[in-house]
Amino acid sequence: MKGKEDIQLRWWALEAKLMERFGKKPDMEAILFLVGIQELGEVREKFTKEQKQDLMHIAVCSLFAQSGYYELERVDEEGWPHFRQLKALPTMNMTEQENFMKDHLLLYFEKQELN
């Protein structure tokens, strides 16, 4: 993980890119929702409330899979990915959790840019 100041600068740069693309500054939930849609690989006009929660779960599992916390177990008949937890997430306070999530989101978007 990178230093807190470096994470914050990179986070602001990511927010600026997303704001430029979508026309408004996204919050953490919106960014997780975008990652979930990206990982599902399907854009729909509407998602149910439960599907939105599932998309955010897919995002979190996909992000933490980058560090070996989860792995893709299977994709169901409807195309939804399912993950298996490989190890427990570390115990962190709220600020550490936020930085941990931001660091994984930044890594995810950096990898997406390279592909």
SEVEXDREN-146545 format. One record per residue (C-alpha): residue number from 1; residue in three letters; x, z, y. Coordinates in Angstrom, 1 decimal. Example, Ala and Ser with C-alpha at 12.3 -4.5 7.8 and 13.67 -1.06 7.14 Angstrom:
residues 2
<rec nr="1" rest="ALA" X="12.3" Z="7.8" Y="-4.5"/>
<rec nr="2" rest="SER" X="13.7" Z="7.1" Y="-1.1"/>
end
This chain:
residues 115
<rec nr="1" rest="MET" X="0.0" Z="0.0" Y="0.0"/>
<rec nr="2" rest="LYS" X="1.2" Z="-0.8" Y="3.5"/>
<rec nr="3" rest="GLY" X="1.4" Z="1.7" Y="6.4"/>
<rec nr="4" rest="LYS" X="-1.7" Z="2.8" Y="8.3"/>
<rec nr="5" rest="GLU" X="-0.7" Z="1.0" Y="11.5"/>
<rec nr="6" rest="ASP" X="0.0" Z="-2.3" Y="9.6"/>
<rec nr="7" rest="ILE" X="-3.3" Z="-2.0" Y="7.7"/>
<rec nr="8" rest="GLN" X="-5.2" Z="-1.5" Y="11.0"/>
<rec nr="9" rest="LEU" X="-3.5" Z="-4.5" Y="12.7"/>
<rec nr="10" rest="ARG" X="-4.2" Z="-6.7" Y="9.7"/>
<rec nr="11" rest="TRP" X="-7.7" Z="-5.4" Y="9.5"/>
<rec nr="12" rest="TRP" X="-8.4" Z="-6.3" Y="13.2"/>
<rec nr="13" rest="ALA" X="-7.0" Z="-9.8" Y="12.5"/>
<rec nr="14" rest="LEU" X="-9.4" Z="-10.2" Y="9.5"/>
<rec nr="15" rest="GLU" X="-12.3" Z="-9.0" Y="11.5"/>
<rec nr="16" rest="ALA" X="-11.5" Z="-11.5" Y="14.3"/>
<rec nr="17" rest="LYS" X="-11.3" Z="-14.4" Y="11.8"/>
<rec nr="18" rest="LEU" X="-14.7" Z="-13.4" Y="10.2"/>
<rec nr="19" rest="MET" X="-16.2" Z="-12.9" Y="13.7"/>
<rec nr="20" rest="GLU" X="-15.0" Z="-16.4" Y="14.6"/>
<rec nr="21" rest="ARG" X="-16.5" Z="-17.9" Y="11.5"/>
<rec nr="22" rest="PHE" X="-19.8" Z="-16.0" Y="11.4"/>
<rec nr="23" rest="GLY" X="-20.5" Z="-15.3" Y="15.1"/>
<rec nr="24" rest="LYS" X="-20.6" Z="-11.5" Y="14.9"/>
<rec nr="25" rest="LYS" X="-18.3" Z="-8.7" Y="13.9"/>
<rec nr="26" rest="PRO" X="-19.0" Z="-7.7" Y="10.3"/>
<rec nr="27" rest="ASP" X="-19.0" Z="-4.1" Y="9.1"/>
<rec nr="28" rest="MET" X="-17.5" Z="-3.0" Y="5.7"/>
<rec nr="29" rest="GLU" X="-20.8" Z="-3.6" Y="3.9"/>
<rec nr="30" rest="ALA" X="-21.1" Z="-7.1" Y="5.2"/>
<rec nr="31" rest="ILE" X="-17.6" Z="-7.9" Y="4.1"/>
<rec nr="32" rest="LEU" X="-18.2" Z="-6.5" Y="0.6"/>
<rec nr="33" rest="PHE" X="-21.4" Z="-8.5" Y="0.4"/>
<rec nr="34" rest="LEU" X="-19.3" Z="-11.7" Y="1.3"/>
<rec nr="35" rest="VAL" X="-16.8" Z="-10.9" Y="-1.4"/>
<rec nr="36" rest="GLY" X="-19.6" Z="-10.3" Y="-3.9"/>
<rec nr="37" rest="ILE" X="-21.1" Z="-13.7" Y="-3.1"/>
<rec nr="38" rest="GLN" X="-17.7" Z="-15.3" Y="-3.4"/>
<rec nr="39" rest="GLU" X="-17.1" Z="-13.7" Y="-6.8"/>
<rec nr="40" rest="LEU" X="-20.5" Z="-14.6" Y="-8.0"/>
<rec nr="41" rest="GLY" X="-19.9" Z="-18.1" Y="-6.9"/>
<rec nr="42" rest="GLU" X="-23.5" Z="-18.7" Y="-5.9"/>
<rec nr="43" rest="VAL" X="-25.1" Z="-18.8" Y="-2.5"/>
<rec nr="44" rest="ARG" X="-28.8" Z="-18.2" Y="-2.3"/>
<rec nr="45" rest="GLU" X="-31.3" Z="-18.2" Y="0.5"/>
<rec nr="46" rest="LYS" X="-32.4" Z="-14.7" Y="-0.5"/>
<rec nr="47" rest="PHE" X="-31.1" Z="-11.9" Y="-2.7"/>
<rec nr="48" rest="THR" X="-33.2" Z="-8.9" Y="-3.7"/>
<rec nr="49" rest="LYS" X="-32.2" Z="-5.4" Y="-2.6"/>
<rec nr="50" rest="GLU" X="-31.0" Z="-4.7" Y="-6.2"/>
<rec nr="51" rest="GLN" X="-29.0" Z="-8.0" Y="-6.2"/>
<rec nr="52" rest="LYS" X="-27.4" Z="-7.1" Y="-2.9"/>
<rec nr="53" rest="GLN" X="-26.3" Z="-3.7" Y="-4.4"/>
<rec nr="54" rest="ASP" X="-25.0" Z="-5.6" Y="-7.5"/>
<rec nr="55" rest="LEU" X="-23.0" Z="-8.0" Y="-5.3"/>
<rec nr="56" rest="MET" X="-21.3" Z="-5.1" Y="-3.5"/>
<rec nr="57" rest="HIS" X="-20.5" Z="-3.5" Y="-6.9"/>
<rec nr="58" rest="ILE" X="-19.0" Z="-6.9" Y="-8.0"/>
<rec nr="59" rest="ALA" X="-16.9" Z="-6.9" Y="-4.8"/>
<rec nr="60" rest="VAL" X="-15.6" Z="-3.4" Y="-5.3"/>
<rec nr="61" rest="CYS" X="-14.7" Z="-4.0" Y="-9.0"/>
<rec nr="62" rest="SER" X="-13.1" Z="-7.3" Y="-8.1"/>
<rec nr="63" rest="LEU" X="-11.1" Z="-5.7" Y="-5.3"/>
<rec nr="64" rest="PHE" X="-9.9" Z="-2.8" Y="-7.4"/>
<rec nr="65" rest="ALA" X="-9.1" Z="-5.1" Y="-10.4"/>
<rec nr="66" rest="GLN" X="-6.2" Z="-6.4" Y="-8.2"/>
<rec nr="67" rest="SER" X="-4.6" Z="-2.9" Y="-8.8"/>
<rec nr="68" rest="GLY" X="-5.6" Z="-2.5" Y="-12.5"/>
<rec nr="69" rest="TYR" X="-8.5" Z="-0.2" Y="-12.0"/>
<rec nr="70" rest="TYR" X="-11.0" Z="-2.6" Y="-13.4"/>
<rec nr="71" rest="GLU" X="-11.0" Z="-5.8" Y="-15.5"/>
<rec nr="72" rest="LEU" X="-13.6" Z="-8.5" Y="-15.9"/>
<rec nr="73" rest="GLU" X="-15.4" Z="-7.8" Y="-19.2"/>
<rec nr="74" rest="ARG" X="-17.8" Z="-10.7" Y="-19.4"/>
<rec nr="75" rest="VAL" X="-20.1" Z="-13.0" Y="-17.4"/>
<rec nr="76" rest="ASP" X="-23.7" Z="-12.7" Y="-18.5"/>
<rec nr="77" rest="GLU" X="-26.1" Z="-15.6" Y="-19.2"/>
<rec nr="78" rest="GLU" X="-27.2" Z="-15.6" Y="-15.5"/>
<rec nr="79" rest="GLY" X="-23.6" Z="-15.9" Y="-14.3"/>
<rec nr="80" rest="TRP" X="-23.2" Z="-12.3" Y="-13.1"/>
<rec nr="81" rest="PRO" X="-19.8" Z="-10.8" Y="-13.8"/>
<rec nr="82" rest="HIS" X="-19.6" Z="-7.4" Y="-15.5"/>
<rec nr="83" rest="PHE" X="-16.5" Z="-5.2" Y="-15.3"/>
<rec nr="84" rest="ARG" X="-14.9" Z="-2.4" Y="-17.3"/>
<rec nr="85" rest="GLN" X="-13.1" Z="0.5" Y="-15.6"/>
<rec nr="86" rest="LEU" X="-9.6" Z="0.9" Y="-17.0"/>
<rec nr="87" rest="LYS" X="-8.5" Z="4.0" Y="-15.1"/>
<rec nr="88" rest="ALA" X="-9.9" Z="6.5" Y="-12.6"/>
<rec nr="89" rest="LEU" X="-9.6" Z="5.8" Y="-8.9"/>
<rec nr="90" rest="PRO" X="-7.4" Z="8.3" Y="-7.1"/>
<rec nr="91" rest="THR" X="-8.9" Z="11.3" Y="-5.4"/>
<rec nr="92" rest="MET" X="-8.9" Z="10.7" Y="-1.6"/>
<rec nr="93" rest="ASN" X="-10.4" Z="12.0" Y="1.6"/>
<rec nr="94" rest="MET" X="-12.7" Z="9.7" Y="3.6"/>
<rec nr="95" rest="THR" X="-9.9" Z="8.2" Y="5.8"/>
<rec nr="96" rest="GLU" X="-7.7" Z="7.5" Y="2.7"/>
<rec nr="97" rest="GLN" X="-10.7" Z="5.9" Y="0.9"/>
<rec nr="98" rest="GLU" X="-11.3" Z="3.6" Y="3.9"/>
<rec nr="99" rest="ASN" X="-7.7" Z="2.6" Y="4.1"/>
<rec nr="100" rest="PHE" X="-7.6" Z="2.1" Y="0.3"/>
<rec nr="101" rest="MET" X="-10.6" Z="-0.2" Y="0.6"/>
<rec nr="102" rest="LYS" X="-9.2" Z="-2.1" Y="3.6"/>
<rec nr="103" rest="ASP" X="-5.9" Z="-2.6" Y="1.9"/>
<rec nr="104" rest="HIS" X="-7.6" Z="-4.1" Y="-1.1"/>
<rec nr="105" rest="LEU" X="-9.8" Z="-6.3" Y="1.0"/>
<rec nr="106" rest="LEU" X="-6.8" Z="-7.5" Y="3.0"/>
<rec nr="107" rest="LEU" X="-5.0" Z="-8.4" Y="-0.2"/>
<rec nr="108" rest="TYR" X="-8.1" Z="-10.2" Y="-1.5"/>
<rec nr="109" rest="PHE" X="-8.4" Z="-12.3" Y="1.6"/>
<rec nr="110" rest="GLU" X="-4.7" Z="-13.1" Y="1.7"/>
<rec nr="111" rest="LYS" X="-4.9" Z="-14.3" Y="-1.9"/>
<rec nr="112" rest="GLN" X="-7.9" Z="-16.4" Y="-1.0"/>
<rec nr="113" rest="GLU" X="-6.1" Z="-18.1" Y="1.9"/>
<rec nr="114" rest="LEU" X="-3.2" Z="-19.1" Y="-0.5"/>
<rec nr="115" rest="ASN" X="-5.6" Z="-20.8" Y="-3.0"/>
end
